[in-house]
Amino acid sequence: MALSPVPHFAELFPVCRCGGGTCGRCSGFQMAPRTAAVLWSLAQMLADHGYDDVEEHGSDPVRHEGGWSLFDRYPRMTWDQDAGWRRQAARAYDDLASDLENGGLPLPTCPAEEMALHMILQDAPPAVADDWTGLDETTLASLPEYPDDFDWDAMPDVLLQDTDILQLFEPGLDGIEDPDDELNMAFAMGDYRPSAWFQAFASMQPRDERRPFRR
């Protein structure tokens, strides 16, 4: 996979270390350039895995035989979705990468992007530890280092409204994706049926429906 040209993350995500008692930036979360670069790179890698699955398997249902790059990692209730659904799910990773390219936090606007961010954050620690981030050493070395680089544990609280979507992985909670399900209503989850995965959350601005697919 060839990444698109690496953005100037040091300029896009300047980190304040003034230490001033009244500085709102120092006292809150700041996306460090190296962290942004890794998230951006992994988002593109996982997008490519999703597009690869579409090209290789089309609308075939996911099974345990292997040969999948991404969608066998998704909740079982998504395994029968067609190629069009999977292509949109792959684009969700590119949407988050685009947020970072433009100097913004990768804030999910819909369930598909929420799942994408969970996958990115799941892969980030081993990717950095084992050096398969997709970024060469020169790229990372050129970015300023900070003590809170790669603080993956802080990311869910900062970037996600909640972690309700992870309930979809629980085998004993089949059906919880339906907004009429009792547990769904008890947790105030909302609609997580596959047909609703690309509908924007009420609190988020929808993406431009005319945006293209990269592949």
C-alpha positions in Angstrom: 0.0 0.0 0.0 1.3 3.5 -0.9 0.2 6.2 1.5 -0.9 9.6 0.2 1.7 12.3 0.8 2.3 12.7 4.5 0.7 16.0 5.8 2.7 18.4 7.9 1.5 17.1 11.2 3.8 19.2 13.3 2.1 22.3 11.8 -1.4 20.8 11.9 -1.2 19.7 15.6 1.0 22.2 17.4 1.4 21.2 21.1 1.4 23.8 23.8 3.7 23.3 26.7 3.6 26.9 28.2 2.5 25.5 31.6 0.4 28.6 32.3 -2.2 28.0 34.9 -4.9 29.6 32.8 -4.0 27.9 29.5 -6.9 25.8 28.4 -4.7 23.9 25.9 -2.1 22.8 28.4 -4.7 21.6 30.9 -6.7 19.5 28.3 -6.0 16.8 25.7 -3.8 17.7 22.8 -3.3 15.5 19.8 0.5 15.1 19.4 1.9 15.1 15.8 3.4 11.6 16.0 0.1 10.3 17.4 -1.8 12.0 14.6 0.5 10.6 12.0 0.1 7.0 13.2 -3.7 7.3 13.4 -3.7 8.7 9.8 -1.5 6.0 8.5 -3.5 3.2 10.1 -6.8 4.6 8.9 -5.5 4.4 5.3 -4.2 0.9 5.8 -7.4 -0.4 7.2 -9.4 1.4 4.5 -7.3 -0.5 2.0 -8.0 -3.8 3.8 -11.7 -3.0 3.5 -11.5 -2.2 -0.2 -9.4 -5.4 -0.7 -12.2 -7.4 0.9 -14.7 -5.9 -1.5 -12.6 -6.7 -4.5 -11.9 -10.2 -3.3 -15.2 -11.3 -1.8 -17.8 -8.8 -3.1 -21.1 -9.6 -1.3 -20.1 -13.1 -0.1 -21.0 -13.6 3.6 -18.1 -13.6 6.0 -17.2 -17.1 7.2 -14.4 -18.4 9.5 -12.4 -20.0 6.6 -10.1 -17.0 6.6 -9.0 -14.9 3.6 -10.6 -11.7 4.9 -8.5 -8.6 5.6 -10.9 -6.6 7.7 -14.6 -7.5 7.8 -14.2 -10.8 9.6 -13.1 -8.6 12.6 -16.5 -6.8 12.6 -19.5 -7.9 14.7 -21.3 -11.1 13.4 -24.5 -9.1 12.7 -22.6 -7.4 9.8 -21.3 -10.5 8.2 -24.1 -10.8 5.6 -23.8 -7.2 4.4 -23.3 -6.7 0.7 -20.4 -5.1 -1.3 -22.0 -1.7 -1.3 -22.2 -1.6 2.5 -18.6 -2.8 2.9 -17.4 -0.2 0.5 -19.0 2.5 2.6 -17.6 1.0 5.7 -14.1 1.2 4.1 -14.6 4.8 3.2 -15.3 5.5 6.9 -11.6 5.0 7.5 -10.7 7.5 4.8 -13.1 10.0 6.3 -11.2 9.8 9.6 -7.9 10.1 7.8 -9.2 13.2 6.0 -10.1 14.8 9.3 -6.5 14.4 10.5 -5.1 15.7 7.2 -7.1 18.8 7.7 -5.9 19.3 11.3 -9.0 18.1 13.0 -9.6 15.3 15.5 -10.9 12.1 14.0 -14.4 12.4 15.6 -16.8 9.7 14.3 -20.0 11.1 12.7 -21.8 7.8 12.4 -21.6 4.1 13.7 -19.4 3.1 10.7 -16.8 5.6 11.7 -17.2 4.7 15.3 -16.3 1.1 14.5 -13.5 2.3 12.3 -12.0 4.3 15.1 -12.2 1.3 17.5 -10.3 -0.8 14.9 -7.7 1.9 14.5 -7.1 2.3 18.2 -7.0 -1.5 18.6 -4.2 -1.8 16.0 -2.3 1.3 17.1 -0.4 -0.1 20.1 1.0 -3.2 18.4 1.7 -1.2 15.2 3.9 1.2 17.1 5.5 -1.5 19.2 6.3 -3.7 16.2 7.0 -1.0 13.7 4.2 -1.7 11.1 2.5 1.7 11.2 3.1 2.2 7.5 5.3 5.2 8.2 9.0 5.1 7.7 11.5 5.9 10.4 12.4 9.2 8.8 8.8 10.4 8.8 8.3 9.7 12.5 11.8 11.0 13.4 11.1 14.3 11.7 8.1 15.0 14.1 8.6 16.4 17.5 8.4 14.0 20.4 6.3 14.6 23.5 5.9 12.6 26.8 2.3 11.9 26.0 2.9 10.6 22.5 0.8 7.4 21.8 -1.4 7.8 24.8 -3.9 5.3 23.3 -5.8 4.8 26.6 -6.9 8.5 26.6 -8.3 8.3 23.1 -11.7 6.7 23.6 -12.7 9.3 26.3 -11.6 12.1 24.0 -12.7 10.9 20.6 -15.8 8.8 21.2 -19.2 9.8 22.7 -19.5 6.3 24.2 -18.4 2.7 23.6 -21.9 1.3 23.1 -21.0 -0.2 19.7 -18.7 -2.7 21.4 -21.8 -4.4 22.8 -22.3 -5.7 19.3 -19.4 -8.1 19.8 -21.1 -9.8 22.8 -22.6 -13.1 21.7 -25.1 -13.1 24.5 -26.5 -9.7 23.4 -27.7 -10.6 19.9 -30.4 -8.2 18.8 -29.1 -5.3 21.0 -28.5 -3.3 17.8 -32.2 -2.9 17.3 -33.5 0.3 18.9 -36.7 -1.5 20.0 -34.6 -4.1 22.0 -35.1 -3.8 25.7 -31.4 -3.7 26.5 -30.8 -1.2 23.8 -33.5 1.0 25.3 -32.0 0.5 28.8 -28.6 1.6 27.6 -30.1 4.4 25.4 -27.9 3.1 22.6 -29.9 4.1 19.5 -30.0 2.4 16.2 -27.0 0.2 15.4 -28.6 -2.0 12.8 -26.3 -2.3 9.7 -28.8 -0.2 7.7 -28.2 2.7 10.1 -24.4 2.6 10.2 -24.0 5.5 7.8 -26.6 7.8 9.2 -25.0 10.7 11.1 -25.4 11.0 14.8 -27.8 13.8 15.8 -24.9 15.7 17.5 -22.6 15.5 14.4 -22.6 17.2 11.0 -23.2 14.7 8.2 -20.5 14.1 5.7 -20.9 15.3 2.2 -22.8 12.6 0.4 -21.0 13.5 -2.9 -17.6 12.7 -1.6 -15.9 10.1 -3.7 -14.6 6.6 -2.9 -10.9 6.3 -3.1 -11.2 2.8 -4.6 
